[in-house]
Amino acid sequence: MPVYPPEPWRVKMVEPLRATTRDDREAALRAAGWNPCLLRAEDVYVDLFTDSGTNAMSDRQWSALLHGDEAYAGARSFYVFEEAVRAFYGYEHVIPVHQGRGGENILSRCLIRPGTHIPGNMYFPSTRAHQELNGAVFHDVIVDEAHDPDSAYPFKGDVDLGKLKAVIGEFGAAAIPYVSLAATVNMAGGQPISVANLTETCELAHAHGIPVFLDTARAVENAWFVKQREPGWARRTVADILRALCAPTDGAVMSAKKDSLANIGGWLALRDPALAEQARGLVVLYEGLHTYGGMAGRDMEAIAAGIAESVDENHIRARVAQVEYLGERLADAGVPVVRPFGGHCVCVDAAAALPHVPRTEFPAQTLACATYLQAGVRGVERGAVTAGRDPVTGENRLPRLELLRLAIPRRVYTRAHIDLVADAVIAVHRDRDRIARGLRFETEPRHLRFFQARFTPVSGASIFR
Ligand code: F0G
């Protein structure tokens, strides 16, 4: 049996969960157009749809809420928030936004012009969508190992410098507004980038006058992996490593709904004062004043407290260990999962699990439905549905990774819940031959289609024989 270390917290408040029957779940999933995203959360028992905004706040964070200063302009809470971001991430100019994609919008609008090119270590849907909406073409320059679910490479978030050089060589530095990096890489299954590779990537980009912006949504989880895996970092604190990851970059976009243990919020942080001034100008238009950016004062207080808790090594050790436990249980039972296990999720390789379901019938979406029907466990598709269509050709993108992502909220579920998830996924895998065919679109939204799409089973009434 894999190890499950005791959580460094105890439960102080509970939220009842409602058990459902298989019939309930069939009815709910049909009403949701075979898209677990469209389920009502009350019809879900263990919700691994995302680790974003679903974290349990600590007693300290809840008490910090009461310190919220709700002044429209210049609230005290903004300065507490600004100070926490500066201290832990090391950027000078801190601009609050309502959540990560608000920051992506502002950064993309400031820097991207039509016909430009953005290289990055794989894509995240909202990040790439904003880049494309502003007229850029995204280029994936991540190492090949990231696209191989079976590769045990310890830093699957690393940039392939050869690929980056090729993009710079082909389009010229003037056509590249910035390099878009993430730590960890969500779409690869929560895989880290090494400090060495991040630093070299920045050196290469800077040598061509190209800035580098880091998506820090899960950079603390990345720092934990650096401490475990990267030579020379084992004795450094996670807080130190976090600063080392940010140090060579020109700024960051943050969804505080992840690492920072908050339910909402984010920031954009920059070093260049002129760019920061431009970004503050846009924040006023799209988010709110530059001292609240769409958040309440209390949200900024909760984030400031959450940032300090996020780098606590007892916290981050237990958080990653819980993810690892789920991964080990699935792997031990022969379920094909992405290795190494990520910081925030375990990803089932749906293309390997359901080889008889063609990629055009969305095996990962199909597996997400089967897992929900089995035990009320909700994961999310991270494959062809999420990848969307190429904005130029209109063709469906077919990424190599076709994954069912099981993302674990921080400090929310107990070992019994995780065992229930493992048992459900293992049971679905054992009976995988019962799944006859996959799904096809009934309605297909234009942007971030995975959220609101509706599907029908290709074989008629159900995905099952
Ligand atoms: N960047 C990364 C790496 C993310 O994972 C997300 C959100 C965002 C940016 C956008 O941030 O949601 O605050 O606007 N990821 C969530 C997920 C939705 O489920 O992976 P946001």
Residues whose N, C-alpha, C, O or C-beta is under 5 A from the ligand:
A	BS01	F0G	F49 T50 D51 S52 Q99 G100 R101 F124 S126 T184 N186 D215 A217 S255 K257 G265
